[in-house]
Amino acid sequence: MRRRRDKRFFILLKDYMSYIVALTGGIASGKTTISKIFCNFGVNIIDTDIIARELVEPGTLALSRIIRRYGNKILNNNGLLRRSHLKKIIFNNANEKKWLNQLMHPLIQKRVEFLKQQTTSPWVLWVVPLLVENNLQNQADRILLVDVSKQIQLNRLLKRDGMTKKQATNIIAQQASRQQRLKIADDIICNDNTKKDLLPIITKLNEKYLSLANIKK
């Protein structure tokens, strides 16, 4: 019951904020690159990945609970969370993944809603990699998908994170499918090409969202 009330609250709260565009896409699709370009246009960015990292910095409640569960071996020599080690734990254990999600998701959502209320730009880019997986579509006015072909996604992931092909394929398989994301998208950026191809596309989208934000007002 509480979860239903929370969702209704966030949907109602959305109506009193800036125009919210949710940016989503699979791993290694180029979300960070695209959000940085939007930022250059003066758009406020709320990135859930960045929030998640901030929430597990030394001294935080989330990190203390993670240490309590897994011990000090989850930290590196500088006292920072060994994120790669934690990923391996939850990747191989559904119960541990569920536990971590139950810890982090409410904290992330609370921070997101606070930041939404602090924004100053006419519209806000909310970067949510797991938008489909967590059924958050209704918390945005519009959904922008960064779409890439499976092969390019795989190649980028192998190059970026230095993992094996099997590991990369398994990670991609655990996320929402390309078809699931395409189904809920209002706008789509095909990011199969180079960074320079993105600027004219993002310029037009920014103009579009500014117009939609004015209509909402």
N, C-alpha and C positions, 0 to 999 in steps of 0.2 A: 504493500500500500504506500509506504514511504517513497519508494522509487517512482511510482506514478505521480505523486504530488510534486516531487522534485522536477520531473519532466515538464509538468504543466507550469510550474513556477518559472522555469528557464524559458519556455516558449513565450509566456506572458512578458517576462523581463526583456526579451529580445525586441519587443515592440517599442520600448522606450529608449533603446540604444541607437548607436550608429548602425548604418546598413552593414550587415555581416555577410561576408563571402567566405565560405569554407573551402580551403584548398586541400585537396586530397590526392592520393596516388600511391602506387606501390613503392616498395623499397627501391632505391636507386633510380627513381623516375625523374628526379631533378627538381623536387619541391623547394629545396633550399636555394638553388640558383634562381628560380622564378620568384620566390618571396623577396630575395635581395633586390631584384629589379623593380618590383612593386614598391619596395621601401624607398628607392631612389626617387619615386614620384611623390613622396611624402605620406604614403599610406602607412598607418599604424599596423604593426604585425604582432599577432599573438601566436606563438609557436609552442604547441604542446610538448614537443620533444625537448625544447630548451627549458620549459617549465619543469618537466620530469627530471632533468639533470640538476636543476637548482634545488629541487625538493630532496635530493639525496646528498647534498653537500655536508661536510663535517658539522656536527652539532644539531642537525635537523632531526625531527621526530621520526621521519621515515627511515633515515639511515640507522638510527638507534634500534628500531624494530627489526630491520634487516640483519644487523649485527647480532641481536638477541637470538634470531632464528638460525643463522648460519655460522656464527662465531667470527672471530677476528680474521680468519683466513679469507674472508670476503673483502678485506681491505688490502691495499698495497702498502709499501713502506712509508708512504707519505700520509697514510690515514684516509686515503680516498677510496671510494667504492671501485672494486674491480668489475667494471660493467661487463666485460667479456666473459668473466667467470660466472656472473649472475645469469647472463643470457644462456650459457650452457646448462645451468641448473634448470631453468624454467623450460628450456627447449626440450629437455629429455624427461620432464615430469609435469604432467597436466595439473596435479594437485598443487605443486609449488607455483606454477604459473597462475592458477586461480587465486592462491593466497596473495601473491604480489599484486595482481590486478585489484583485488579487494582493498589492499592497502593504498595503492597509488591513485586509482581512478577518482575517488572522492576528493582527494587532496588536489589533484590536477584540475578537476572541474570547479572546485571552489576558487582556485587561483584564476582560472580562465574568466569566470564570471566577474570577479573583482576587476581584472584588467579591462574587460569589455566596458565597464562603467567609467574607466579612467581615460578612455580614448578621446582624441581630439580631432582626428581626420574625419571627413564626411562619410567615408566607409572604411571598414576594417577587414584585413585579411587574417583569417583564423586558420592556421596550418594544423590539420588534423590527419595524420597518416592513417589512423584506424577509424575513420568516420563511419564506414559501412559496418565494420566489425562490431562497433559499440552502438550502432543504431542512433547516431547523433544528427541525422539529416535535418530534423525539424528544428534544430537549434540555430540554423543559419537561414538567411534570406535567399541565398543562392549558393550553388555548389559548382566549383571550378575543379575539373579533373585534369591532372597531368598524366597523359597517356603515352605509353611507350610499348613497342613490340616486345614480346617475351624474350627474343634473342638479344636485343639491345639491353634490356633490363638485366639479363643474366651476365652479359659481358661487362657491364658497368659495375655490377656487384662483385664480380671476380677480381676486377682491376682495383676497385676501391678498398675492399676489405680483406683481400688476400686469402679468401677461404677456398675450399675445394668446390668443385662443381656440384657434388652431391649435397654439401652443406648449403650452398646458395639455392639450389633447386628446392630443398626442403623448406627453407625460410620463405621463399616465394609461395610455395604450396600452402603454407599455414595462413597466409593473408587472404583477404577477399579476392575473388577472381577479377580479371579484367572486365568480364561481362557484367559482373555485379556492380562495378564502379560506373561503367558506361550507362547502366540503366538509371542511375540516380543523378547523373550529371546534367547541369543546365548549360554549362560551357565546357569546352574541351580544348586543351593545348596539346598538340601532338609534338612530343619532345624527342623525336628520333634524329633530329639534325643537330646543328651546332648552336652555340649560345647566341651568336649574332642574328640568327633567324628568329629569336624570341622577342627582341625589342619591339618591332612593329606590331606584333601580335598583342603584347602586353600593353603597349600604348593605347591600342584600340579598346582593349578590355577595361583599362583604367577609365577611359572616357565614358564607356558604357556604364560602369558601376557608379561613376559620379552622377550621371543622369538618373539612374535608378534610385540613388540615395536622395536626390532632390525630390523625386516623385514621392518617396516614402514620407518625407517631411510634410 
